[in-house]
């Protein structure tokens, strides 16, 4: 990778031999008490064994998840979604670090192999709810309709 990172969103671009990695950071004690956050996005080409920098996320995100939507069957248009994650951090009384957890998602279009701009999407849950983005499953059918996204939070499953 161009930038070392952990805890990032990642997905394979279908039928392209490319992988996208977005955001990430570190909780290593070498960094600030709340850790580091990144907004950079990179694409890896398996054929050339090279990483290419893409437009960064609209905000820093670490601990986020990513997935692809779409396939070659709908004209080659795809979307790379990044959901949740920790963004900016603040401190209470200048001492105790508090992470800001995002309840929204962002999406980047890929049309016929051309990478588009990021678009911010609405929150994934209502104001006042405090959901932590856990494991996700994306179920896409063969007719090209929008996929169903399921999120696991402790003993709850959300759609």
N, C-alpha and C positions, 0 to 999 in steps of 0.2 A: 504494500500500500504506500501511497505517497505520504500520508499522515498516519502514524501509529494510533490505534484506537481499540477500544473494547466496548462492550455493551452498546452495539450499534444495530441499526436496521439493515437487513440484507435480503436480496432476492435475486433469483436467476431470471434473466430476460428470456422468455420462451423462444425457442428456435433461433438463437442468435449466438450462442457460445460466449455470452457476456453476463457479468454479475455486477449488481449495483450495491454499494455500501454507503450508508448515510448516517450522519451524526455520530454519536458515541462519546466516549470520554474515559475517565479513570477515577476511581475512588482511592488511588494510591496516596499514601501519606506525604509523598513528595509534593503533591499539589495542595491547594487550599483545603481547609477543613471539610468543605462540602464536595471536594473533588473538582475535576475539570469537565467542561462541556464543549462540544464541537458542533459546528453547523456545516462542515465541509461534506461534499458528496463526490464519490469517485466511481468510475466504471472500469472493470477489469475485462480485458479481451483475452480469452483463453488461447486463441490462435496465435496472437502476437506476443503473449505473455507481458502485456503492458497495462499500466493503470493510467487513466485519463481523468483529470479534474473536471467536474461538472458544476453548474450553478449550485451554490450552497442552499441549505434549508432556510426558510424565512426566519427561524429562531434556533438557538442552541437546543439540542436534544440528545440526551444520553439515557440508556435504558428503554429505548423505543423499539418497536417491532415494525417490520416491513413485509410487504407481499405484492405480487404482481396480479393485475386484473387484465383479462383480454388474451387473445391469441391470434394466430395467423388467419383464422377463419372469419374474422370480422374486419378484413382489410389491413391487417397488420398493426392496428392501433392497440396500444397497451397503456396501462397506467401503473405507476409505482406508488404505492401508498405507504406512508409512515404514520404510525399511530402512537399516541401517548408519549411517555418519556419525561425525564426530568430536565428542566430548563434552568433558568437563572436561580440563584440561591441568595438567601438573605440571612442575616443573623438576628437573633433575639438578644438584646442588651449587648450587642457587639461581640458576643461570645459563642452562643449556641447556633450552629448552622441549621437552617431550615431549607429543604429542597422544595422548589415549586414544581408540582406535578401537573402536566398538561392533560386535559381531557379532550383535546381536539385531534385532528388529523390533517395532514397535508398530502397533496397528490401531484405527481409530475407525469405529464403525457409523453408517450413515445409514439410518434406517428411515422410509420414506414422507416423505422430506424433512426429518425431524427428526434433528439431529445428536446422537450419543450420546457416551459417555465413552471415553477411551483405555484400551486393554487391552494389556499387555505380553506379547510372544510369546517363545518360546524362541530360543536362538542359531541362526544359520544354518549354522554349521559347528562341528566338534568343538573341544574345548579343545586348545590347543597349535598349531592351524592359524592362520596369519596371512593371511587373505584380505582383499583390499581390494575393496570393492564397486565394480565397474565398471559398464559398460552392462548394463541389464537388458531382458528381453523378457518380456511377459506374454501368454500365448496362452490365450484363453478360447473354449470351443466354444459352440454355440447351445443346448445342452440344459440349461444352468444349473449344470453341475457345477463344482467348484472348479477354477480355472485353473492352468496350469503356469507356473512362474516360472523363468526361466533367467538366470544371471548370467555375465558374461564377465570373466575375470581373466587378463590377459596372453594366453597361448595356451590356457587352459583354459576350458571351459564347464561350469557347475554347474547342476544342477536342484534 
